[in-house]
């Protein structure tokens, strides 16, 4: 095989990737051994090893202890619906998203007070070290972790009020809009910034991913008359989900 100017390991990875995508190498099929790749493509052990590393980094194959490297299952991506619609029942954004997708999800949460980091302080328009309520969520669909979220609210706004703890009290589990309205703060705008990056080890462990997997990120901030009242980082496994927006036109 002639590889031209492109690095040989990328050409080998391209060919193996094509076989995986086309179905010549089915899920749970063992990837050709390093020796077989070397023989079939006429390359060195180093090239064969680097080609396998590329496929592993892309999440197409996975190593199984004591057994070898296998083609991974490729689930059909499911949609996570994002919408600006608010119903009068005070449901959370997650509940609305689940309803739009026709499924029913559950979540776990834990809230703690902390000093705002520089990044969180900038997003909330407060000083680093100012007290915030941090709440971490794990959202599940049919028992499977499908989304992580960490939110921060300035205690200068919510401290010593009935809504200080997002998941406890008379409005526990309600959305940010409803909770803030209970303390006479009118949320009138929300901004979201979508990105992607390699998942952190802790995130992938919680989401059932493997090292090298990519996650979708949504940085969300709620505003009341231009003042940030809540900001959050949402993390979704990119190989299993797509984020779909349905926003009203005004």
Residue frames as qw, qx, qy, qz and C-alpha x, y, z in Angstrom:
[[0.000, 0.888, 0.460, 0.000, 0.00, 0.00, 0.00],
 [0.417, 0.318, -0.006, 0.851, 1.30, 3.41, -0.97],
 [0.283, -0.708, -0.520, 0.385, 0.77, 6.08, 1.64],
 [0.269, 0.787, 0.160, 0.532, 2.18, 9.16, -0.08],
 [0.200, 0.474, -0.347, 0.785, 3.00, 12.15, 2.05],
 [0.620, -0.559, 0.005, -0.551, 0.32, 11.66, 4.70],
 [0.245, -0.471, 0.788, -0.312, 1.56, 9.94, 7.89],
 [0.400, 0.049, -0.885, -0.234, 1.21, 6.19, 7.50],
 [0.032, -0.200, -0.861, 0.466, -0.53, 5.69, 10.84],
 [0.383, 0.359, 0.224, -0.821, -3.34, 8.06, 9.78],
 [0.515, 0.257, -0.578, -0.579, -3.83, 6.21, 6.51],
 [0.290, -0.044, -0.952, 0.089, -4.05, 2.91, 8.37],
 [0.129, 0.296, 0.643, -0.695, -6.48, 4.43, 10.87],
 [0.444, 0.306, -0.161, -0.827, -8.57, 5.82, 7.96],
 [0.490, 0.118, -0.777, -0.378, -8.90, 2.37, 6.39],
 [0.210, -0.172, -0.905, 0.327, -9.79, 0.66, 9.66],
 [0.229, 0.302, 0.380, -0.844, -12.28, 3.43, 10.47],
 [0.498, 0.213, -0.413, -0.732, -13.93, 2.95, 7.08],
 [0.420, -0.030, -0.901, -0.104, -14.31, -0.76, 7.77],
 [0.040, -0.267, -0.752, 0.602, -15.94, 0.01, 11.11],
 [0.333, 0.339, 0.111, -0.873, -18.32, 2.61, 9.65],
 [0.520, 0.219, -0.566, -0.601, -19.21, 0.41, 6.65],
 [0.862, -0.189, 0.206, -0.423, -19.88, -2.60, 8.88],
 [0.738, 0.378, -0.556, 0.058, -17.01, -4.76, 7.71],
 [0.329, 0.091, -0.748, 0.569, -15.85, -4.73, 11.34],
 [0.477, -0.610, -0.478, -0.416, -18.99, -5.14, 13.44],
 [0.376, -0.679, 0.336, -0.534, -19.45, -4.02, 17.07],
 [0.781, -0.430, 0.418, -0.172, -17.76, -6.36, 19.56],
 [0.905, 0.372, -0.083, 0.191, -15.51, -7.70, 16.78],
 [0.661, -0.550, 0.164, 0.485, -11.88, -7.89, 17.75],
 [0.291, 0.899, -0.242, -0.219, -9.70, -5.36, 15.94],
 [0.867, 0.364, -0.258, 0.222, -6.90, -6.94, 13.89],
 [0.746, -0.541, -0.019, 0.389, -3.86, -7.50, 16.05],
 [0.080, -0.876, 0.298, 0.370, -0.82, -5.27, 15.83],
 [0.433, -0.273, 0.761, 0.398, 1.06, -8.04, 14.01],
 [0.472, 0.506, 0.700, 0.176, -1.76, -8.47, 11.49],
 [0.185, 0.952, 0.128, -0.210, -1.99, -4.71, 10.86],
 [0.253, -0.700, 0.519, 0.421, 1.76, -4.61, 10.30],
 [0.451, -0.012, 0.819, 0.355, 1.57, -7.50, 7.83],
 [0.399, 0.668, 0.627, 0.037, -1.57, -6.38, 5.98],
 [0.175, 0.975, 0.105, -0.087, -0.53, -2.74, 5.52],
 [0.766, 0.343, -0.090, 0.536, 3.22, -3.24, 5.28],
 [0.093, -0.857, 0.163, -0.481, 4.00, -0.89, 8.14],
 [0.308, 0.312, -0.729, 0.526, 6.09, -0.98, 11.29],
 [0.401, -0.445, -0.754, 0.269, 4.92, -1.95, 14.76],
 [0.129, -0.300, -0.267, 0.907, 5.06, 1.72, 15.74],
 [0.278, -0.015, -0.379, -0.882, 2.72, 2.73, 12.90],
 [0.470, -0.318, -0.787, -0.243, 0.31, -0.11, 13.74],
 [0.350, -0.410, -0.638, 0.549, 0.26, 0.91, 17.39],
 [0.006, 0.229, 0.074, -0.971, -0.33, 4.59, 16.60],
 [0.349, -0.159, -0.584, -0.715, -3.19, 3.74, 14.24],
 [0.466, -0.428, -0.773, 0.041, -4.90, 1.76, 17.01],
 [0.246, -0.349, -0.423, 0.799, -4.38, 4.68, 19.40],
 [0.162, 0.000, -0.251, -0.954, -6.16, 7.00, 16.94],
 [0.484, -0.312, -0.676, -0.460, -9.22, 4.75, 16.80],
 [0.464, -0.417, -0.682, 0.382, -9.25, 4.41, 20.56],
 [0.126, -0.231, -0.200, 0.944, -9.04, 8.20, 21.03],
 [0.313, -0.079, -0.397, -0.859, -11.99, 8.58, 18.63],
 [0.554, -0.034, 0.551, -0.623, -14.03, 6.18, 20.75],
 [0.729, 0.279, -0.405, -0.476, -14.43, 3.67, 17.91],
 [0.775, 0.042, -0.622, 0.103, -12.63, 0.85, 19.71],
 [0.517, -0.716, 0.287, -0.371, -11.99, -0.07, 23.32],
 [0.340, 0.388, -0.832, 0.205, -9.40, -2.16, 25.10],
 [0.846, -0.394, -0.093, -0.345, -10.60, -5.11, 27.17],
 [0.305, -0.683, 0.645, -0.158, -8.23, -6.27, 29.87],
 [0.476, -0.259, 0.840, 0.025, -6.48, -9.50, 28.94],
 [0.661, 0.437, 0.604, -0.082, -8.52, -9.89, 25.76],
 [0.446, 0.196, 0.471, 0.736, -7.53, -7.28, 23.18],
 [0.121, 0.306, 0.009, -0.944, -9.05, -4.31, 21.38],
 [0.245, 0.450, 0.854, 0.088, -12.66, -4.47, 20.17],
 [0.054, -0.360, -0.379, -0.851, -14.99, -2.37, 18.04],
 [0.116, 0.180, 0.596, -0.774, -17.33, -0.44, 20.32],
 [0.153, 0.652, 0.743, 0.025, -21.09, -0.40, 20.11],
 [0.084, 0.048, 0.132, 0.987, -22.23, 2.81, 18.43],
 [0.130, 0.558, 0.740, -0.352, -25.60, 3.79, 19.91],
 [0.157, 0.646, 0.469, 0.581, -28.03, 5.86, 17.88],
 [0.150, 0.044, -0.318, 0.935, -27.73, 9.39, 19.32],
 [0.130, -0.705, -0.696, 0.041, -30.79, 10.56, 21.24],
 [0.101, 0.630, 0.116, 0.761, -32.00, 14.14, 21.38],
 [0.282, -0.482, -0.530, 0.638, -31.98, 16.41, 24.38],
 [0.119, 0.746, 0.441, 0.484, -34.52, 19.12, 23.60],
 [0.271, -0.285, -0.280, 0.876, -33.76, 22.67, 24.73],
 [0.014, 0.677, 0.581, 0.452, -36.63, 25.11, 24.66],
 [0.054, 0.190, -0.239, 0.951, -37.47, 28.60, 25.80],
 [0.524, -0.455, -0.459, -0.555, -41.05, 27.57, 26.55],
 [0.005, -0.105, 0.741, -0.663, -42.21, 27.84, 30.14],
 [0.390, -0.468, -0.706, -0.361, -45.48, 26.21, 31.15],
 [0.350, -0.645, 0.087, -0.673, -47.59, 27.59, 33.99],
 [0.885, -0.376, -0.263, -0.079, -47.03, 24.56, 36.18],
 [0.308, -0.849, 0.418, -0.101, -43.57, 25.64, 37.29],
 [0.980, -0.007, 0.116, 0.161, -41.80, 22.55, 35.93],
 [0.422, -0.638, 0.418, 0.491, -38.04, 22.55, 35.61],
 [0.400, 0.642, -0.464, -0.461, -36.30, 22.82, 32.25],
 [0.047, -0.258, 0.961, 0.083, -35.24, 19.17, 32.60],
 [0.438, 0.327, 0.772, -0.324, -38.85, 18.04, 33.06],
 [0.519, 0.688, 0.044, -0.505, -39.90, 20.01, 29.99],
 [0.214, 0.567, -0.723, -0.332, -37.04, 18.54, 27.96],
 [0.215, -0.045, 0.973, -0.070, -38.04, 15.03, 29.01],
 [0.509, 0.503, 0.538, -0.446, -41.68, 15.68, 28.12],
 [0.446, 0.701, -0.267, -0.489, -40.70, 16.93, 24.66],
 [0.176, 0.437, -0.863, -0.184, -38.62, 13.78, 24.13],
 [0.817, -0.114, -0.333, -0.457, -41.44, 11.52, 25.33],
 [0.670, 0.016, -0.673, 0.313, -39.45, 10.01, 28.20],
 [0.545, -0.801, -0.068, -0.239, -39.42, 10.29, 31.97],
 [0.572, 0.400, -0.501, 0.512, -36.19, 11.01, 33.79],
 [0.654, -0.714, -0.223, 0.113, -34.97, 11.26, 37.35],
 [0.388, 0.680, -0.329, 0.528, -32.16, 13.16, 39.00],
 [0.703, -0.495, -0.327, 0.392, -29.99, 13.34, 42.09],
 [0.187, 0.820, -0.077, 0.535, -28.59, 16.53, 43.56],
 [0.660, -0.454, -0.330, 0.500, -26.37, 17.88, 46.31],
 [0.101, 0.899, 0.056, 0.422, -26.04, 21.52, 47.37],
 [0.683, -0.382, -0.219, 0.583, -23.15, 23.13, 49.25],
 [0.013, 0.997, -0.001, -0.081, -22.04, 26.67, 50.00],
 [0.771, -0.060, 0.141, 0.619, -18.64, 27.77, 48.71],
 [0.080, -0.724, 0.121, 0.674, -16.63, 30.82, 47.69],
 [0.705, 0.685, 0.136, -0.123, -17.03, 31.67, 44.03],
 [0.708, -0.076, 0.346, 0.612, -14.06, 30.86, 41.81],
 [0.068, -0.439, 0.223, 0.868, -12.78, 33.59, 39.50],
 [0.051, -0.099, -0.767, -0.632, -14.60, 32.07, 36.54],
 [0.161, -0.599, -0.784, 0.001, -17.92, 31.66, 38.34],
 [0.166, -0.639, -0.283, 0.696, -17.61, 35.15, 39.84],
 [0.021, -0.235, 0.416, 0.878, -17.14, 36.67, 36.38],
 [0.145, -0.300, -0.820, -0.464, -20.20, 34.88, 35.05],
 [0.278, -0.676, -0.671, 0.121, -22.33, 35.98, 38.01],
 [0.098, 0.753, 0.048, 0.649, -21.00, 39.54, 38.15],
 [0.651, -0.756, -0.026, -0.058, -19.73, 39.14, 41.72],
 [0.005, 0.804, -0.583, 0.116, -16.33, 39.17, 43.40],
 [0.680, 0.176, -0.705, 0.102, -14.15, 36.04, 43.63],
 [0.225, 0.043, -0.771, 0.594, -14.70, 34.45, 47.01],
 [0.500, -0.123, 0.118, -0.849, -18.26, 35.76, 47.40],
 [0.390, 0.003, 0.880, -0.271, -20.52, 33.06, 48.79],
 [0.557, 0.154, -0.466, -0.670, -22.55, 31.03, 46.32],
 [0.771, -0.045, 0.550, -0.316, -24.75, 27.95, 46.53],
 [0.251, 0.398, -0.785, -0.403, -23.30, 25.24, 44.32],
 [0.802, 0.064, 0.442, -0.395, -25.62, 22.39, 43.33],
 [0.059, 0.358, -0.853, -0.376, -24.42, 19.33, 41.47],
 [0.799, 0.198, 0.222, -0.523, -26.88, 17.17, 39.54],
 [0.121, -0.160, 0.920, 0.336, -26.80, 13.77, 37.88],
 [0.666, 0.264, 0.049, -0.696, -29.73, 13.34, 35.49],
 [0.296, -0.109, 0.942, 0.119, -30.82, 9.85, 34.48],
 [0.657, 0.240, -0.245, -0.672, -32.92, 8.41, 31.69],
 [0.935, -0.003, -0.295, -0.199, -34.20, 4.86, 32.27],
 [0.843, -0.507, 0.081, 0.161, -31.63, 4.59, 35.05],
 [0.759, 0.199, 0.106, 0.611, -28.70, 5.57, 32.80],
 [0.251, -0.694, -0.035, 0.674, -26.72, 8.72, 33.59],
 [0.534, 0.593, 0.452, 0.400, -27.26, 11.02, 30.61],
 [0.174, 0.788, 0.025, 0.590, -26.38, 14.51, 31.80],
 [0.544, -0.371, -0.407, 0.633, -24.39, 16.27, 34.53],
 [0.048, 0.815, 0.169, 0.552, -24.98, 19.81, 35.70],
 [0.484, -0.339, -0.411, 0.694, -23.33, 22.10, 38.22],
 [0.010, 0.814, 0.316, 0.487, -25.12, 25.36, 39.04],
 [0.391, -0.153, -0.385, 0.822, -24.15, 28.38, 41.13],
 [0.133, -0.826, -0.409, -0.365, -26.44, 31.03, 42.65],
 [0.193, 0.434, -0.366, 0.800, -25.25, 34.12, 44.56],
 [0.387, -0.466, -0.730, 0.317, -26.20, 33.85, 48.22],
 [0.037, -0.156, -0.140, 0.977, -26.44, 37.65, 48.24],
 [0.444, -0.087, -0.388, -0.803, -29.72, 37.04, 46.38],
 [0.727, -0.221, -0.561, -0.329, -31.04, 33.78, 47.77],
 [0.358, 0.081, -0.747, 0.555, -29.38, 33.53, 51.20],
 [0.079, 0.203, 0.660, -0.719, -31.82, 33.31, 54.11],
 [0.558, 0.156, -0.144, -0.803, -34.78, 32.98, 51.76],
 [0.826, 0.036, 0.458, -0.326, -37.11, 29.99, 51.21],
 [0.854, 0.518, -0.028, -0.036, -35.38, 29.24, 47.88],
 [0.170, -0.803, 0.566, 0.084, -31.78, 29.19, 49.12],
 [0.410, -0.205, 0.878, 0.139, -31.57, 25.42, 48.47],
 [0.383, 0.232, -0.501, -0.741, -32.71, 24.67, 44.89],
 [0.514, -0.067, -0.811, -0.271, -34.00, 21.18, 45.69],
 [0.297, -0.341, -0.782, 0.429, -35.42, 21.77, 49.17],
 [0.092, 0.259, 0.278, -0.920, -38.06, 23.95, 50.79],
 [0.509, 0.508, 0.482, -0.500, -41.51, 24.95, 49.49],
 [0.602, 0.712, -0.139, -0.334, -40.25, 25.41, 45.91],
 [0.420, -0.455, 0.755, 0.217, -37.68, 22.62, 45.92],
 [0.502, 0.172, 0.799, 0.284, -37.37, 21.10, 42.46],
 [0.384, 0.849, 0.318, -0.176, -39.00, 24.06, 40.72],
 [0.659, 0.486, 0.129, 0.559, -37.21, 25.89, 37.93],
 [0.407, -0.109, -0.150, 0.895, -34.97, 28.91, 38.37],
 [0.113, -0.394, -0.306, -0.859, -37.66, 31.24, 36.94],
 [0.582, -0.596, -0.459, -0.307, -40.28, 30.15, 39.48],
 [0.680, -0.397, -0.376, 0.488, -37.89, 30.10, 42.44],
 [0.308, 0.023, -0.040, 0.950, -36.58, 33.60, 41.72],
 [0.259, -0.506, -0.386, -0.727, -40.13, 34.91, 41.21],
 [0.625, -0.578, -0.523, 0.046, -40.90, 33.77, 44.76],
 [0.502, -0.515, -0.184, 0.670, -38.37, 36.31, 46.06],
 [0.214, 0.908, 0.196, -0.301, -39.53, 39.04, 43.69],
 [0.190, -0.522, 0.577, 0.599, -36.78, 38.58, 41.09],
 [0.749, 0.541, 0.216, -0.316, -38.14, 38.44, 37.53],
 [0.499, -0.238, 0.670, 0.495, -35.99, 36.33, 35.24],
 [0.531, 0.711, 0.137, -0.440, -36.37, 37.68, 31.71],
 [0.558, 0.693, -0.434, -0.141, -33.48, 36.21, 29.73],
 [0.836, -0.330, 0.423, 0.117, -31.30, 33.12, 29.50],
 [0.403, 0.748, -0.489, -0.199, -28.09, 32.68, 27.51],
 [0.913, -0.164, 0.366, 0.068, -26.51, 29.37, 26.53],
 [0.253, 0.747, -0.571, -0.227, -23.12, 28.71, 24.93],
 [0.982, 0.026, 0.169, -0.084, -22.56, 25.25, 23.44],
 [0.172, 0.738, -0.647, -0.087, -19.13, 23.65, 23.01],
 [0.991, -0.033, -0.130, -0.031, -17.35, 20.32, 23.11],
 [0.007, 0.737, -0.648, 0.194, -14.17, 18.97, 24.67],
 [0.550, 0.079, -0.824, 0.110, -12.63, 15.70, 25.92],
 [0.675, -0.628, -0.241, -0.304, -14.49, 14.52, 29.00],
 [0.129, -0.640, 0.628, -0.423, -12.77, 14.78, 32.36],
 [0.306, 0.095, -0.941, 0.110, -12.07, 11.48, 34.12],
 [0.178, 0.175, 0.706, -0.662, -14.64, 12.21, 36.84],
 [0.549, 0.325, -0.023, -0.770, -17.30, 13.13, 34.25],
 [0.567, 0.262, -0.692, -0.361, -16.74, 10.04, 32.13],
 [0.117, 0.017, -0.936, 0.331, -16.85, 7.82, 35.20],
 [0.345, 0.281, 0.528, -0.724, -20.25, 9.26, 36.14],
 [0.595, 0.450, -0.110, -0.656, -21.57, 9.10, 32.56],
 [0.873, 0.056, 0.484, -0.019, -20.30, 5.61, 31.76],
 [0.586, 0.781, -0.210, -0.052, -17.81, 6.77, 29.13],
 [0.894, -0.110, 0.059, 0.430, -14.21, 5.78, 28.50],
 [0.338, -0.645, 0.177, 0.662, -11.05, 7.93, 28.42],
 [0.228, -0.080, 0.582, 0.776, -10.87, 10.00, 25.26],
 [0.117, 0.641, 0.738, 0.174, -14.62, 10.37, 24.80],
 [0.064, 0.236, 0.089, 0.966, -15.92, 13.79, 23.85],
 [0.036, -0.594, -0.712, 0.373, -18.64, 15.59, 25.79],
 [0.055, 0.672, 0.343, 0.654, -20.98, 18.38, 24.77],
 [0.288, -0.320, -0.485, 0.761, -20.98, 21.34, 27.13],
 [0.056, -0.759, -0.422, -0.492, -23.66, 23.96, 27.67],
 [0.278, -0.133, -0.400, 0.863, -22.78, 27.05, 29.71],
 [0.164, -0.686, -0.591, -0.390, -26.11, 28.52, 30.80],
 [0.180, -0.127, -0.406, 0.887, -26.83, 31.77, 32.65],
 [0.079, -0.757, -0.637, -0.127, -30.19, 33.21, 33.74],
 [0.215, 0.126, -0.090, 0.964, -30.58, 37.00, 33.92],
 [0.088, -0.785, -0.597, 0.141, -33.01, 39.38, 35.61],
 [0.102, 0.991, 0.069, -0.052, -32.88, 42.91, 34.11],
 [0.489, 0.748, -0.386, 0.229, -29.32, 42.22, 32.96],
 [0.315, -0.629, 0.635, -0.320, -28.15, 40.86, 36.31],
 [0.565, 0.135, -0.810, -0.080, -26.98, 37.20, 36.37],
 [0.643, -0.436, 0.281, -0.563, -28.93, 35.24, 38.98],
 [0.862, -0.174, 0.475, -0.031, -27.83, 31.67, 38.21],
 [0.429, 0.641, -0.575, -0.273, -25.16, 30.08, 36.03],
 [0.872, -0.144, 0.450, -0.125, -24.55, 26.43, 35.26],
 [0.149, 0.500, -0.779, -0.348, -22.29, 24.03, 33.39],
 [0.888, 0.132, 0.266, -0.351, -24.13, 21.15, 31.69],
 [0.034, -0.485, 0.831, 0.268, -22.20, 18.12, 30.40],
 [0.867, 0.247, 0.202, -0.382, -23.64, 15.53, 27.98],
 [0.586, -0.221, 0.696, 0.352, -21.90, 12.50, 26.38],
 [0.320, 0.552, -0.315, -0.702, -21.48, 13.40, 22.71],
 [0.115, 0.155, -0.921, -0.337, -21.57, 9.82, 21.44],
 [0.008, 0.363, 0.922, -0.136, -25.04, 9.21, 22.88],
 [0.079, 0.778, 0.517, -0.349, -26.86, 12.53, 22.67],
 [0.278, 0.379, 0.291, 0.833, -27.49, 15.56, 20.49],
 [0.031, -0.495, -0.434, 0.752, -28.65, 18.91, 21.85],
 [0.134, 0.485, 0.633, 0.588, -31.63, 20.22, 19.84],
 [0.013, -0.258, -0.301, 0.918, -33.02, 23.74, 20.26],
 [0.011, -0.616, -0.689, -0.380, -36.65, 24.75, 19.85],
 [0.199, -0.314, -0.298, 0.880, -36.95, 28.45, 20.60],
 [0.244, 0.789, 0.541, -0.158, -39.88, 30.81, 20.18],
 [0.355, 0.287, 0.267, 0.849, -39.68, 33.59, 17.60],
 [0.090, -0.735, -0.468, 0.482, -40.71, 36.97, 18.97]]
